[in-house]
Amino acid sequence: MIHPMHRVVSFAIVGPHELEVAFEDGVIRRINFLPVLEGELFGPLTDLSVFNQVALSPERYTLLWPNGADVILTAPHGTLP
């Protein structure tokens, strides 16, 4: 099943591994990322000092970390791959 991508326009860190994410259409979701933080790319994000370096990619409107990890959120808003 293909889901549309929703552009992230802002976010706030609201808890350990948890972000409140605002989308271009005004929808706001609180998302816990811990369940998907595994593997070579996302595993390092279990360290809060790394996870909290999250930024908004201005080119792609996705969440991006300095180690190259990025998250594209699909429908329904905030569904993690």
Summary of the structure (lengths in Angstrom):
residues: 81
radius of gyration: 11.8
end to end distance: 11.8
largest distance: 34.7
contacts: 205
relative contact order: 0.25
helix: 19%
strand: 35%
